Amino acid sequence: MNKAADLVEEPRDDGTVVRLTGHLSIACLNDLPARLDAVTGPVAAIDLSGVSHMDTIGAWTVHRAAKRLGCDLSGANDDAVRLIETVGTLDEPVSIRPDYVSPWQRIVGQIGEAVVNSGVTLLGLLGFFGSTLVASWNVIRHPSRFRLNAVVQRFEVVGVSALGIIGLMSFLIGIVIAQQGSVQLRQFGMEMLTINLVGRLTFRELGVLMTAIMVAGRSGSAFAAQLGTMKLTEEVDAMRTIGVSPMEALVLPRTLAVVVMMPLLGFYSSIMAIIGGGFLCAVSLEIPPITFVQRLREVVPITDLWVGLIKAPVFGVIIALAGCFQGMQVKANAEEVGLRTTSAVVQAIFLVIVLDAFFAVFFTWVGWN
């Protein structure tokens, strides 16, 4: 059993000698720190020859007492001396940089750092897009490398499994658009124009845009988490070792699946939003479904459908590339998987909205408005 720490004061001509005995560890110190604090000078030395064991807490207790009493330490073995010296270095004052950074300078610096990081990420995403094009060209040249099973599996994960949530979301959005539009148009006695609002807005903008946001949050995050985990477990490196290209085996099937499924999901989302708007028009505005459909055919040009179908695969490319790119950047630890997954979703949604704004201006410029 460990011997409890004890203290004995022995008077001498040049001052008192404080002899410590036993285990100077956190479990055996008991009231020794308080007894050392009660010792008053003059103290010639603190004798540690009777100490059989010392931990960090014991070393700190001895160091603090010696510093307060202004005395030397004697009788300590080499291990105890090194431990006390190490603890003593932690008691040194910390140097603080004299230069003061104002809050405005700090804010500007953070903004600049964010801009630089965004530029570096965008450049890396562009390079990743180039690598994807190279992998696509290699698969076209060597069709035997095409992984049909992987693509079909991603079709199910990205498309079939998402039908429920996208359909429900689009149906409710159609109801909200019709309800809010009818409330405003009722002031002018033009409730019938609610059909125009629902039809054109869903086919042209909200159908594919809300689908892209949902796919980015659902599939883009999954891509980043999957590839990030594979990077941590060194599966990607193992694929390179056996001669399998990760771009062809992992990135290309996911990108192709999202590109193919996005137009289908966008069209499906628009139809569900139309059904939601028609449901509210039938219940609230007493517009029969047949009248709703006939009015849609009159007021919604076919160009609105083409606009949505053209934007959908471009959004799919952005979502897949952002998710796969962020997943392939994971290097350090499991925490980075979560950070990269979040970055993938934010990056994909941001780029989708920016591209949607460019598409809106472009299609208006070419006369598709």
N, C-alpha and C positions, 0 to 999 in steps of 0.2 A: 504494500500500500504506500502511496506517495506521502512523504512527510510534509506537513503543513509548513508554510513559510513562517519564520520567526525573526525577531530583532532583539539584539542585545547591545546596550550602550556601555562601553568601557572607557572611563576617563583616563587621559594621559596628560603629560605636561604640556604638550603642544596643542591639545584639544581632545575632544571626544572621538573615539573610534566606534563607528556603527557597524556591528557584525551581523550579516544576514545569513540565515541558514535555511535548509530545506528546499522545497520546489518553488521557484518563482514562476508559477504558471497560473493561468486564470482560474483553474479549479482549486488551487491551494493558497492563493494570496490572502483570502479572508480579510482581516482588518489591517493588513500590513500597510497599504497606502495611507490610511488615516494615521497610523502610528508614525510613519515616516514624516508626514506633514506636521506632526506634533514635535518633532525633534528640532531643537534650536541650537544655534552655534555657540561658540566656535566648534566646528567639526573638522578633524584632521583628515579623515578618510572614511570611505565606506568599503568594508572588507567583504569580498564575495568568495573567499576561499571555502566557506562552508555551504555554498550553494551547489546542489547536485544537478539541478536542471533549471533552464530558463527559456520562456517563450517570448513572443513579441510584447505581450502585455507586461510581463515581468521586466523586460529590458526597458520599456518605456517608463515604468515606475522608478527604476533605478536611475535612469538618465534624468528624469525630472527632479528627483531628490538631490542628485549631485549638482545639478545646475542651480537649484534654489539655495543649497547650502554653500556653494562655491568650494567644494572639496574634490579630492581625487578619488579614483576607484582603484582598488588593489585586490590581488588574489583571484582575479577572474581568469578562466581558461580562454584559449584562442577563439573558440566558437562564441562564447559569451561576449568577448571584446568586439568581434565583428558584428554581432547582432546589435549591441548597444551603439556602435558607431553608425550602423545603417539607420537605426531609429533616430539617432541624433541629427542626421542629415535632413530628415523630414521636418525638423523643427526650425530650419532656416527660413528666413523671410523670402517670400516669392517676389520676384522682380516684375513690376508692372510697366508695360510700355508707356512712356511718357506722352506719346502722341495721342491726341484726342480726336475721335472721329465723330462729327456731328450727325444727328439723325438724318438730315437731308443727304449727306454724303453716303451714309450707309444705305439709304433707300435707292439712291442712284446707282450705287455699286451692285446692289442686289438685282436691280432692273437690267443693268449691263450684263451681269453674270447669266441671268435668265435668257437674254437675247443671244448671248454666245452659245449657251447650251442648246437653245432651239436651233440655231444655225448648224451646229455640229450634228444634232439629231437629224435634221432635214437632209444634210449632206450624206449621212450614213444611210438614211432611208432611200435616198436616190441611188446610192451604190448598191444597196440590197435589191432594189428594183432591177438594176442592170444584171446582177447575178441571177435573178429569177429569169430574165429574158435569155441569158446564156444557157441556163438549165433547160428552158423550154426548147431552144433551138437544138440542143443535144438530144432531147427526147424525140423531136421531130426527125432528126437524122437517124436515130436508132430507136425505132418504135418498140423494140423488145424491152426497153427500159421503162416504158409507160406502165404505171402501177394502177391497173383498173380497179382492183379490189379496194385499194386505199381511197381512191376517188369515190367509189360507190358508198363506202362506209361514211365518208365525209358528207355525201349527199344526204344520208339519213340523219346525221348529227346536226348539220347546218339547216337542212330544209324540213324534213318530215317531222322531226322532234320540235321544231319551232312553230308549226302550224297553229297549235292551240293558243299559245300566248300572243302571237302576232294577230291571229284572227280576233281574239277577245279585245286586244288593245285597239285594233282598227275599228271594230264595231262600236266601241264606246267613243272613240274620237269622232266617228261619223255622227253619233247622236249629239255630242257636244257642239260640233260645228253647226248642225242643223238647228239645235235649240238656240244657241247664241245668235245665229244669223236671223232666225225668224223673229226673235225678240226685237232686234234692231230694225228689221224691214217692216215689221208690223206698224211702226210709227208712220210709215209712208203708204200703208195699204198695199204693199208689194211682197206679201208672203210667198208668192209663187216663185220669186227670184231665189228663194232658199235652195231650190233644186239646182239652179245655176251655180250657186256658191259651193254646194256640196260636190257636184260633179267635177267642176273645173279644178277646185282646190285639191281634191283627193287624187285625181288622175295625174295632175301635173306636178304637185309638190309633196303634199303630206303623206301620200301612200308610200312612195319610195323613200322619202326622208325618214319617216318614223320606222320603217322597216330597217333601214341602214343603221339607225341608232340602236334598235333592238338587237340586230345581228352583231354589232360592235360590242355591246355589253355582254352578249351571250356567247358568241362564237369567238370573237376576237380575244376576249379575256381567256377563253379556254385554250386557244392556240398558244398564247404567251405562257400560260401556266404549264401546259404539256411540254413545250420545247424547253422552257426554263428548267423543269425538273429533269428532263433528259440530259441537259447540259451539266447539271449538278452531279448526276449519277454517271457521267462520262459515257453515256450511250452514244452521243453524237460523235465523240472521239473514236469510240469503238467502230462505228460505221465507217468513218474515214479510214481506219486501220485495215478493214477488210475490203476496201475499195468501193464502198457504196457512197455516192454523193448525198449528203444531207439535204441539199437543195432539191434534188430530184426525188428523194424518197419521202421527205417531210414537208417541205415548203410548197412544192409544185402541186401535189394533190389537194392540199388545203386551199391554195389560191384558186385552182380550177373549180373546186366545188363551190366556193363562195361566188365566183364570177358567174357560174351557170345558174345557181339557185337564186341570186338576187333579183333578176328580172321576174322570175316566177313568183317569188315571195312578194315583190313589189306590186305585181298585178293582183295577186290574191289579196293583199292588204287593201288595195284600192276598192276591189269588189266588196270586201267586208265593210269598209267605211261607207260605201254607197248603200249597202243593205241597212246599216245602222241609221244613215240619214233618211232613207225611205221609211224605215220603221217609225221614226219620230214624226215625219211628215204625215204618215197615215194616222198616227195616234193623236197628235197635237193639232195639226193643220187640216186634218180630214181630207188629205190628198190621196186618192186611190193609187195603189201600186202601179196599175197600168198607165195612169196619167203621169206618174213620176218617171216611169221608164220612157214613155214617149217624149216627154219634155227633155230628158237627158239626151236622147238621140238628136234632138233639134239644137241644143245649146252647147254640147261638148264636141269640139272638133276632134278629128282623128289625130291631129298633131299633138294634142295633149297626151294621148296615149304613147305616141312615139317619143315625146320628151321624157316621160317617166322611164320607158324601156331603154332609152339611150343612157340615161344617168345611172341606172341600176348597176350594170356591170362595172362601170368606172368606180362607183362607190364600193363594190365588192373587192376590186383590186386594192383599194386603199385600206379597207378593213383587214384583209388577209395579210397584206404586207406589214401593216403596223403591228399586228399581233405576232406574226412570225419573227419580225425583226427584233422586237423587244424581248421575245423569248430566247432568241439566239445570243442576246447580249448578257445573259445571266452568267456570272463568273464566280462570285464570292460565296454566298451562303443562301440558306432557305429564305431569309428575310428579303433578299433581293428579288426572289420570285414574285412575292406580293407587290413590291414596288414596281417591277417591270410590268406586271399585269395591269396595275392601275394606270401606268403610263401608256400602255397599249390602248386601253379604252379611251382615255382622254385624248390621245393623239388622233385616233381614228375618228372620233366624233368631231373634233375640231376641224380636221382636214375635210371631212364630209360636208360640214356646214360651209366652209370656205369655198369648196368646189361647187356646191349648190348655188351659192351667190354668183359665181362666175358663169355657171350654166344659165341662170336666170337672165343675166345681162346679155349673154351670147344669143340665146334663142329669141329674145326681144329684138336684138339687132338684125337677125336674119329674117324677122317677120313672123316667127312662130309665137304669137302672143294672143 
